[in-house]
Amino acid sequence: MSATGGGPRVAPNWYPDPSDPRLLRYWDGLQWTAHTSPASAPLPAPAGPDGGGSKKAMWAIGIVVGVLVLLVVIGILAAIAIPVFLSQREKAADASAKVDASTLAKEVATWYVDHDGAPPAVTVSDGEYSVDHVRVAPVSTNVELGGITGTGPTDWCVWVTNPEGALKDFQYSAARGLDQGTC
């Protein structure tokens, strides 16, 4: 074995030291290393330049990369899920306002079947809507009564608002039915 020989390649291992037969010297496959040992007992291959920690380092790097990838995936999912969730929440808030506007409109239209003149008083008391002092339905969560306008059975309009919604305001009028906006 020599560092300049062109012969067959010799596998890395402990071999008798060419300069001192009392020692074994490690051949790394290309050259003699500085690692020696008494010739009485062969030793395993010496640790690499990183002190034998290359597998541990690779595991640590793998774990760190895995955690980073997991965090990126969670971030992407959150970036998608949060706007969808908020959009659904706003749609639900708008739906509750639509229901309340429709419920009040049905009661006002029914009131006009039995009464003439100006629109009835529409109020909120103890979490319930009243039409001409008769309780008709509970107020939906976050929905607020906007008011009622008009002079008779053909031009009345009632509206509500839900600040949590995307559209927020809904009106129901004798002329146009349910619509987004205020009277």
SVG drawing of the C-alpha trace seen along z (x, -y; Angstrom):
<svg xmlns="http://www.w3.org/2000/svg" viewBox="-109 -58 119 67">
<polyline fill="none" stroke="black" stroke-width="0.4" points="0.0,0.0 1.2,-3.4 -0.2,-6.8 1.2,-6.9 0.8,-3.3 -1.2,-2.5 -2.1,1.0 -5.4,2.4 -7.2,0.4 -6.9,1.6 -10.0,1.4 -9.9,-1.0 -8.8,0.8 -6.1,1.2 -2.9,2.6 0.7,3.1 2.4,-0.3 5.0,-0.3 7.4,-2.4 6.9,-0.6 5.8,3.1 4.8,2.7 1.8,0.5 -1.2,0.7 -1.9,-2.3 -5.3,-3.1 -5.4,-3.1 -8.4,-5.2 -8.4,-3.7 -6.2,-6.4 -3.5,-7.1 -2.2,-6.3 -3.8,-8.4 -2.3,-9.7 -4.4,-7.2 -2.3,-4.4 -2.8,-1.7 -0.7,1.0 -0.4,4.1 -1.8,6.4 -5.5,5.6 -7.2,4.4 -9.5,1.5 -12.6,0.3 -12.3,-2.4 -11.7,-5.8 -14.5,-8.3 -14.8,-10.6 -13.8,-14.3 -17.0,-15.2 -16.2,-12.9 -18.7,-10.1 -21.7,-12.4 -22.6,-12.5 -25.6,-10.2 -26.8,-12.2 -26.3,-15.4 -28.2,-14.1 -31.1,-13.0 -31.1,-16.4 -31.1,-18.2 -33.9,-15.8 -36.0,-16.6 -35.5,-20.4 -36.4,-20.2 -39.4,-18.1 -40.6,-20.5 -40.1,-23.4 -42.1,-21.7 -44.8,-20.9 -45.0,-24.5 -45.2,-25.7 -48.0,-23.2 -49.9,-24.4 -49.4,-28.0 -50.7,-27.3 -53.7,-25.5 -54.4,-28.3 -54.1,-30.9 -56.8,-29.0 -59.0,-28.0 -59.3,-31.2 -60.7,-33.3 -63.1,-30.5 -64.2,-30.3 -64.6,-34.1 -66.6,-34.2 -68.9,-31.5 -69.4,-33.3 -70.3,-36.5 -72.7,-34.6 -74.4,-33.1 -74.7,-36.6 -76.3,-37.9 -78.7,-34.9 -79.9,-35.7 -80.6,-39.3 -82.5,-38.1 -84.6,-35.8 -85.4,-38.6 -86.3,-41.0 -88.6,-38.4 -90.2,-37.5 -90.9,-41.1 -92.2,-41.7 -94.7,-38.8 -96.0,-40.2 -96.3,-43.8 -98.1,-42.5 -100.5,-40.5 -101.1,-43.6 -102.2,-45.5 -104.8,-42.8 -106.7,-43.9 -105.7,-47.6 -105.5,-50.7 -103.3,-53.8 -99.8,-54.3 -97.4,-51.4 -97.5,-49.7 -94.9,-50.3 -92.1,-47.7 -90.0,-47.5 -87.6,-45.3 -88.0,-44.5 -86.4,-41.8 -84.8,-40.2 -88.0,-39.9 -89.6,-41.8 -93.0,-43.3 -95.4,-44.6 -98.0,-47.0 -97.1,-45.8 -97.6,-42.1 -94.5,-39.9 -93.9,-38.1 -90.3,-36.5 -87.0,-36.5 -84.2,-38.7 -81.4,-36.7 -77.9,-37.0 -76.2,-40.4 -79.2,-41.5 -80.5,-45.0 -83.8,-46.6 -83.2,-49.4 -86.8,-50.7 -89.9,-50.8 -91.0,-53.4 -94.0,-54.0 -97.5,-55.4 -99.7,-52.4 -100.1,-48.8 -98.4,-49.4 -95.3,-51.4 -94.1,-50.1 -90.6,-48.9 -88.9,-47.3 -85.1,-46.8 -82.6,-45.2 -78.8,-45.2 -76.2,-42.7 -72.7,-44.3 -71.1,-40.9 -72.3,-40.2 -70.6,-40.9 -73.7,-42.9 -74.9,-43.9 -78.3,-45.5 -81.5,-43.9 -84.8,-45.4 -88.2,-43.9 -90.6,-46.2 -94.2,-45.8 -93.0,-46.9 -89.8,-44.9 -89.7,-42.1 -86.4,-41.1 -83.4,-43.1 -80.0,-44.1 -79.9,-47.7 -81.9,-50.0 -85.3,-51.6"/>
</svg>
